[in-house]
Amino acid sequence: MKLYFAPGACSLSPHIVLRETGTPFELEQVDNKEKKTKSGDDFWQINPKGQVPVLELDNGERLTEGPIIVQYIADQKPESGLAPKAGTMERYRVHEWQNFITSELHKSFGPIFRPNTPDAYKEISKENIGKRFDYLDKHLAGRQYLTGDKFTIADAYLYTVTRWLSRVGIDVAKWPNVKAYADRVTARPKVQEALKAEGLS
Ligand SMILES: N[C@@H](CCC(=O)N[C@@H](CS)C(=O)NCC(=O)O)C(=O)O
């Protein structure tokens, strides 16, 4: 498999899941501004949506959309426990988190990163993000990970977007349980490997 990624972008989530599941893979870095891969390919040809992550399977088929890619990876290695068995309530809990992260967090960061977004809109987005992290801070009290004691694909995603707080000038220390959670995830050996491979540590 090959993962197309941009350092620190949402592709960090499937990158972590590939490592946590012990899946063999290659990385291909994408310049998201120029839409070129490091090997010089036109990224629009690889993903007409022009976005990372893309997972290229060994048969050449390509899968996009981070929350789906991580399910695919985890389902190839059910023994890794990164995603509960399909059809169980535990699995729907993980989906519930994935949907929350993608719709309520991930896409609220986008406009703040864009230089042409009016400042007033950026402030509203930051306020909304703050409210979501207020909720997460309460939820994470007394929990190791989002759904309990086990790290799942939803944690790889939440961790990835939590890292963006500092990029938009929000101090994660405002939410002590989120901060402890982020430190806990950062300390995982496979997460360390992923950060290092993306040049983030
Ligand atoms: N719906 C997509 C969104 C992916 C996405 O937002 N990717 C960002 C990086 S975090 C990107 O590549 N942005 C570049 C662009 O839109 O031009 C998913 O969940 O995978």
The ligand as an ORCA input file, in Angstrom:
! r2SCAN-3c Opt
* xyz 0 1
  N     -12.973     14.901      3.212
  C     -11.554     14.690      3.139
  C     -10.870     15.981      3.458
  C      -9.394     15.884      3.316
  C      -8.716     17.216      3.571
  O      -9.319     18.172      4.078
  N      -7.419     17.277      3.238
  C      -6.672     18.493      3.369
  C      -5.507     18.335      4.329
  S      -6.046     18.076      5.997
  C      -6.108     18.845      2.015
  O      -5.506     18.026      1.356
  N      -6.306     20.101      1.618
  C      -5.776     20.622      0.395
  C      -6.806     21.257     -0.465
  O      -8.022     21.116     -0.173
  O      -6.400     21.906     -1.433
  C     -11.107     13.601      4.132
  O     -11.740     13.503      5.207
  O     -10.157     12.857      3.842
*
